[in-house]
Amino acid sequence: MKLKYYGTSAAEGWPGLFCRCDACCRARALGGKNLRTRAQATVDDALLLDFGPDTNLHIVRDGLPLHEMHACLMTHTHEDHLQPMELLWRTPPYAHEVRGDFTLYGNEEMMRILENLHKTYGKQVASIQGRQMADFAPASVEDYVITAMPACHDRRQRCLMYIVERDGKRLLYAHDTGIFSDRVWEYIAGMQFDCVSLDCTMGLASEGSNHMGIPDILRVRDKMAQKNCIGEHTVMIASHFSHNTARTHEELEAILRPEGFLTAYDGMEVVF
């Protein structure tokens, strides 16, 4: 299984659009892995994770094969993760020779947004579909088994994290979320993961209820080890960084590497 990160920042991007803080100025000056777009990833170039405002950039900059994809797992509907009007560009006259449907999998709020899209544009968006995911109910998506679990984020909607399984490999993708709820811990106990990607929005700070920082992801790592969810083979990754982290990629990497974590950057691929 291959996980590719196209965007690894929080909502404002890094550097932030209008920001003049030291972290953003340093990112502009240093470039490279310090330049982070809004969070988005793929699994095996087949499953898209979130449909945010930098999707077109990820196509032209990084070769995101969106024209070949038919499934998107939505974590939640905040603007940095879902841009529904962009879905119109899959329909005529904006796109030609489009094959099959494009289905977004997610929560009730996502379904409401898609319903409004269909009410407004009718047959024009017939190929854009939605499927509501129930908590802790494995579902077949393309050639994968997908299990949605409740994330600890915006309490106004049921935010989701995902278990992705195929051919004996298992990924946990946990963005945007704080430390997992008791229900999640009970469900994953004893479930071995080959790769775990965790929210690290807060950087060196601890928050834990809506996002995580390094102290929080270390707690999650330790608890996953206690519950026999990870082992020496497991690839542990931190992503979804805010510029308020105030550390360069190299500085974050120096902190996270000794703890057994990779520091995600735009364009990073991990095969496990």
N, C-alpha and C positions, 0 to 999 in steps of 0.2 A: 504494500500500500504506500502511496506517495501523498504527502501533505505539502502543499505549496502555499506560502504566504504572499499575497499580493499587496496587502496593506496591513500595517502593524501599529497604527496609532489610535488614540482615542478620538472623540468627536471633532476636536478643533484641528486635527492634523498636527504635524511637527516638522517644520515650524508652523505655528498657528497663523491663520490667514492674515491677521492684523497685528500679531504680537511682536513686541520689541524686547521681551525678557532676554536675559543672558542665555538661557538654554536654546531659545529660538534663533538668536543671533549666531551662536556657536554652530548650530545645525546648518544654517545658511552658509557659513564660512567653510565648514568642514566637508559638507556634502556627503556623498556615498551612503553608508548605512545609517547615517544620522537623519536622513530625509525620510519621513514616514507619512504614508497616506492612510486614509481611513480603513478600518479593519475589513479584510476580505481574504478568503482562502479557497482552495479547491482540494478535493480528494481525487487522485488519479485522473485529473482533467475531466472528470465525469460529474462530480457533485460540486455545486457552488455553495459556499457558506456566506450568506448575506449578500445584499444587492444595494450597496451604498452609493454615495455621490462620486466616488472615484472609479467606478466600474469602467467607463470609457478610457480613462487614463491607463488602467491596468491592461486593457486590450492593446492600445497603441504602444505603450512602453514595454510591457512584459509578455505580450502574446497570449493573454487570457483567451482561450478558445470558446468564448461564449456562444458563437454561432453554431457550435457542435453540441451544446449542452441542453439538457431538458429538465433538470431538477435543481432546485435551490432550497437549502435548509436555512430558515430564518430564525435567528435567535430572538429578535423582538423587532418592534417597528419604529424605534427612534430614527431620526432623520439620517444619522451617520451609518445606519444599517439597512434602511429601506427607502428607496426613491421610486415610488410607484409610477410617476409620470414617465420615467425612463423606459418602462415596459412597453410604452406605445411605439418605441422605435423598432420593436420586433414585428410590427404590423405594416401592411401596405398603406401608403406608397413608400414608407421609410425603409422597409426591408423586403427583399425579393428572394424567391426560392427557399423560403423558410420551411423546414421540415418538422412535422410533429408539433406537439404542445410543449409549452414551458410551464412547469408546475412548481409553485412555491409551497413549501411545507412549513407550517408554523402555528401561531396561536389564533385566538378568536379575533383579536384586533386586526391582525393581518387579513383574516377572512372578510371583515367588515370593509377594510380599505379596498380589497379586490372587488367586493360586491359593488361598491360605489363606482369603481372604474368601469365595470360592466354596464351599470345603469347609465353611465354618461356616454360611453362609446359603443355599446352594443356589439354587433357582429364583428366590428373592427378588431376587438380584442378577444375573439372567441378562442384563440390558441393559448391565451394566458389563463391558467387554471390555478386553483388553490386547494389545499388539503389541510384540514386541521389535525394536528397531532395531539393525541392523548398522552398524559404522563405515564411513564413506565409501561408502555404498550408497544413492543417491537413491531415494526411495520416494514414491509418490503418497498424499497425505493430503488428503481433501476435494478442493479444486481447486488444491492446492499441490504443489510438489515439495520434499520435506524430506530433508535430508542430515544425519545425526547424525555427530558427530566426538568423539573422546575429549577430555574436559576434564582438566586437572591439578588434582585436588581430593582427595577421599577415596580412597586407594588400596585400600580394602577393597571397593569396588565400581567399576564402569565408569561414571563420571560423564560426562555428555554436554553438548555445546553444539550449536547447530543453525544450519544454513543454510536459510532459507525463501525460496522462489522462486515468483513468479507474474507473468504478463503482462510479462516483461522486467525485473522488479524483483527485487532480491536483498538480503536481510537476513542479517546475522550476529548471533546472540544468544549471548553468551559469558558466562554466569554459572553457577555458581560455578566459577572456574578461575584458576589462575596463568597465567604466560606459556605460550603454546602450545608443544606438543611439535614435534619435527622433522617427524613424520608429518603433522601439521596444516599446518605451513608449506609442505611439499612439495605437499600437495593443493590449497591455495588460491592458490598462486603464479599470478599472471596473471588471477585471478578477480576481476572488478570488483564491488564492493559499493556499494549505494546508501545503506545504513544499517548502522552497526556499534554494537552496545550491549555495553559492557565492564564486567566486575566491577571495583569500586573500593572493596572492603570496607575496605582498610587506610588510606584517606585519604591523608595526606601521607607515610606510611611506605611503604617498599618491602618486599615479601615475595616474591611471584613464583612460589612453588612450589605453593601451595594457594589463594591469593587474590591479588588485585593491589591496589596503591595507585597514586597518581598517577604516581610515577616509572616504575612498570611499564607503565601504559597508554600513557605517552608512548613507551616503547620499542616497544610493540606497534604503535602508530600509525606510528612511523618505519619499522619493518620492513615493515608493510603497504604503505607508500608505496614502499619499495625494491622490493617484489615486485609492484608495479603492481596492488594490490588496492583502493586508494582514490585518489580524486582530489578536485578542488575541489567536485564535486557531492555527495560523500559526507557524510552526516550522522553525526557521531561523538558518542556519548553515554556518559556515565559513570553507573553506578547501583549498587545493592546496597551501601549505606553502613552501616558499623557506627558506633554512638555513640562508639566509641573514636577515631573520626576527630577528635572534639573541635572541630569547626568548624560554624558555622551554615550553612544553605543559601546564604545571601548570600555568606559567606566562601568556601565551596567554589566558588561560581559565579565569584567574582572571580579565583580561581586558574585555573579550567578554561577560562573563556571565551577568554582570550588564546591558549590552546593549541589552540583550535578545537573544544572539547568543549562540548556541552550538559550541564547538571547535572540529572539526572532528579529528579522529585518525584512524589509520589502524585497521580494524575489527569492527568499530562502526556500530551499526544498529539503525535505527530510524523507528518506525512504526507510521503511521499517517492516 
